[in-house]
Amino acid sequence: MERQVHGYAVVVRVAGEVDALTVRELKHEIAVGLALATPPAPVVVDLSDVEFFAAAGLNELYRALVAAKAAGVQLRVVASRRHVLRPFQISGLDREIPPCSTLAEALVVHAPKGVRRFALPTT
C-alpha cells in the first residue's frame, strides 16, 4: 500500500490481497489520509490492483466511510474488476460508496451549492 497526495486529495493505492491479515495496514493508511485531506477534496481508496478482496476489506471501508462523514471528507473508491465489485454489490456497500471506474473520476471535486468557482487568469 502507498499513500499519495493529489492536490488536496489523498489517494491510498492498494495492491495484492485485502483480507484479515492486511486490513490493519489499510485502516492505518485511510486514517492518515483522512487526517491529511482538505475538504471538499476526497480520500480515494484505489483498489485497481487488488487481486483478492475479502469481507474484512468491506468492513473497513464502511468504518472509514463513517469516519470520513464525521470529518466532513468524502470517501471514494476506485474499483472496476469483478472480484472487487461483486462483494460491493452483494453487501450493498456500492449504494453507500459508489465505486468509480478510474482514479481521474474519483478525484473530481464538486463545489458545494452556492459556491462559485473562478478560473485564475493564465499568464
C-alpha positions in Angstrom: 0.0 0.0 0.0 1.1 3.5 -0.7 -0.3 6.9 0.0 -0.1 9.8 -2.5 -1.3 13.4 -2.3 -3.1 14.8 -5.4 -3.7 18.5 -4.8 -5.8 18.5 -1.6 -7.0 14.9 -2.1 -5.3 11.8 -0.7 -5.1 8.6 -2.6 -4.5 5.2 -0.9 -3.3 2.7 -3.5 -3.9 -0.9 -2.6 -2.4 -3.9 -4.3 -2.5 -7.6 -3.7 -4.9 -9.0 -1.1 -7.2 -7.3 1.3 -8.1 -9.7 4.0 -7.9 -10.2 7.8 -4.1 -10.2 7.6 -3.7 -7.0 5.6 -6.7 -4.9 6.7 -4.8 -3.3 9.6 -2.5 -1.6 7.2 -5.5 -0.4 5.1 -7.1 1.0 8.2 -3.9 2.9 9.1 -3.4 4.4 5.6 -7.1 5.5 5.4 -6.9 7.1 8.9 -3.8 9.0 7.8 -5.5 10.0 4.6 -8.5 11.4 6.4 -6.2 13.4 8.7 -4.4 14.9 5.7 -7.3 15.5 3.3 -8.7 19.0 2.9 -12.4 19.1 2.1 -14.0 19.2 -0.3 -11.2 17.1 -1.8 -11.8 13.4 -1.2 -9.8 10.5 0.2 -9.7 7.9 -2.5 -9.0 4.2 -1.9 -7.8 2.8 -5.2 -8.5 -0.9 -5.4 -7.5 -1.2 -9.1 -4.6 -3.5 -8.4 -6.3 -5.7 -5.8 -6.3 -9.4 -6.6 -8.4 -10.6 -3.6 -10.9 -8.6 -1.6 -12.4 -10.2 1.5 -15.2 -9.1 3.9 -12.6 -7.6 6.2 -12.0 -5.0 3.5 -15.7 -4.2 3.1 -16.0 -3.8 6.9 -13.0 -1.5 7.0 -14.3 0.7 4.1 -17.6 1.0 5.9 -15.9 2.1 9.1 -13.8 4.5 7.0 -17.0 5.9 5.5 -18.4 6.6 8.9 -15.2 8.3 10.0 -15.0 10.3 6.7 -18.5 11.6 7.2 -17.7 12.7 10.8 -14.6 14.5 9.5 -16.5 16.2 6.6 -14.4 14.4 4.0 -15.7 12.4 1.1 -14.5 8.8 0.8 -14.3 7.4 -2.7 -13.3 4.0 -4.1 -11.8 3.1 -7.4 -12.8 -0.4 -8.5 -13.5 -1.9 -11.9 -12.6 -5.5 -11.6 -15.4 -8.0 -11.0 -13.8 -9.8 -8.0 -13.8 -6.4 -6.1 -17.1 -5.0 -7.4 -19.1 -8.2 -6.7 -18.6 -8.1 -2.9 -19.6 -4.4 -3.0 -22.8 -5.3 -4.9 -23.7 -8.3 -2.7 -23.1 -6.3 0.5 -24.9 -3.2 -0.7 -21.8 -1.1 0.1 -21.9 0.1 -3.6 -25.0 2.2 -2.6 -23.1 3.9 0.2 -19.8 4.3 -1.7 -20.5 4.1 -5.4 -17.3 2.7 -7.0 -15.6 5.0 -9.6 -14.1 3.2 -12.6 -11.0 5.4 -12.8 -8.8 7.5 -10.5 -9.5 10.6 -12.6 -13.2 10.1 -12.0 -12.7 9.7 -8.2 -10.6 12.9 -8.0 -13.2 15.2 -9.4 -14.2 17.8 -6.8 -17.8 19.0 -6.9 -18.2 22.5 -5.5 -20.9 22.8 -2.8 -24.1 24.6 -3.9 -23.8 28.3 -3.8 -20.0 28.3 -4.1 -18.8 29.9 -7.3 -15.6 28.8 -8.9 -13.4 31.3 -10.7 -10.6 30.4 -13.1 -7.3 32.1 -12.5 -6.0 34.1 -15.4 -3.3 32.4 -17.4 0.0 34.3 -17.9 
